[in-house]
Each structure stands twice: as structure tokens, then as C-alpha cells.
């Protein structure tokens, strides 16, 4: 990594010929910008939450899982 003092004089002269305007970029977003980003963020697809590979074992156990989950509803 070059240090500021390691730059050759010829390169310093060439670089001094250019003038660069660096815009002021705020590092911290304002509260209104953060709220707007939160409100306008794209919605997540709920199918992606359950998108997994259906193995034969999972397919075979699915009716049993549904039955076990519905047992409490029978006693209401």
C-alpha cells in the first residue's frame, strides 16, 4: 500500500492537474428516510418461508401431522 509520501513527483504533478468535486454524502439516514424505506420495502413472499423440498417421508407424514394438530379442535 502506497503512502502519501511514496508517490513519485511526476505522478503528483499529473494528479494535481485534476480537480475533483466530491459530493457530500450523509453517512446516517434521517428518521423519515428510514421510515420510508421500511414502508416501501418489497413484501416478502410467504411461500418462500415454506419452500423446501418435499421428500417422500414428508409427504407420507403430512396427513398424520395434520391429524395430530387438529385433535385439540375436536374437544372444543
N, C-alpha and C positions, 0 to 999 in steps of 0.2 A: 504494500500500500504506500502510495506516494504521500509525502508530507508537503506542506505548502512551500517549504524551503528547498525541496528536492527538485522542483520544476526548473528545467533549463531556461536561460534568459530568452532564447529565441521563441520558445513556446509562450513565455509570459508576455512578450511583446505582441504576439499574434492574438492571444486571448484578450489582451487589453483593448484591442481594436473593436471588439464586440461589446454591445451594451444589451443587457438582458433585463427585461421588466418581469419581475416575479410577482404574480398577484397574491394578495393577502388571502390565505385560505384559513378559515377558522377551524381550529382543531376540535372544538367542542360544539356540538349541535345545540341549538336553543330548545327550550321545552316545547315550544309549538312545533318545531320540526320533528322532534321525537314523537310527539303525539300524532302528527300527520303521517309519519312513517308507519306507526303502529296501526292506525285506522285504515290506511290504504295498502297494507301488505296483502299479497295474494293469499286467498284462503287455501288451507291445506286440504287435500283430497282425503276424505275419511276412509276410502277403500285402501289407500296406501298403508293405513295402520294395520289392516288385517291381511295385507297381501303377502302371503307366504306360500310356499309350495305345499300343495295338498298331497300328502303321502297316502298310500292305501290304508295304513294304520289309522291315520287321522280321519279319513272318510268312514272307516268302519266304526270308529269310536264316537263319531259325531252324534248319531241318534241316542246313544247311551248318555252322553253329556247333556243333551237337550232334555232327556227324560229326568235325569238327576236334578237339573236346575229347575224343572217345573214341578217337582214333588211338593215343595212348600205351598205352591198355589192351590193344590188340591185340598189343603186343610184350612183354607180361608173361608 
